[in-house]
Amino acid sequence: MLKKSVDEIFERLSKQRPSPKIELEYKNNFTLFVAVVLSAQSTDKGVNKVTPALFQIAGDPYKMLMLGEGRLKDHIKSIGLYNSKAKNIMNACQIMVDEYNSQLPDNFEDLCRLPGVGRKSANVLLNSLFNEPTIAVDTHVFRVSNRLGLCKTRTPDATEFALNKKIPVKWKKYAHHWLVLHGRYICKARKPICGECVIYDLCKFKDKN
């Protein structure tokens, strides 16, 4: 895809949503970390239903450890994979308390050391909390990027690397937010709403309607 077309895609998406942001609800750096871990293979909507009560009593790593894994599970049991997520959160809290003065690390390498955090989650946290122009690739970003023709990739990691090369610097801060929201509300997996798509004419998806 030509640079002019890439610019046009993000120009239109930016006009549609001038100030995109993550839809997970959080109170501070730590609570966004917890929400991001819980959101893996789950919906933001589902996570947002359980976190307000949890964050009222466990809004930092120490309080989460005091809550305990069992009570944490009680709060998040409606979320998929809650057993492993609870274990990862508790282990990550222990690392933050022991090694980072109860703070969430602010760099990619240290974030990826935390249980439950992979490339996507680390990039989400760096972007949303520390204003880094990172590109986090979830299922929406992967789908939309390939449908549009921004890349032709088979894995999230390959998509991340391709988008980092393709997307101009001026769009990177919000690029993955625009792609996520476009995939969530317009370019849906099964039935894309092409009639409401502001970038329909630029899309390379062979099955668009």
Secondary structure, 3 states (H helix, E strand, C coil): CCHHHHHHHHHHHHHHCCCCCCCCCCCCHHHHHHHHHHHCCCCHHHHHHHHHHHHHHCCCHHHHHHHCHHHHHHHHCCCCCHHHHHHHHHHHHHHHHHHCCCCCCCCHHHHHHCCCCCHHHHHHHHHHHHCCCCCCCCHHHHHHHHHHCCCCCCCHHHHHHHHHHHCCHHHHHHHHHHHHHHHHHCCCCCCCCHHHCCCHHHCCCCCCC
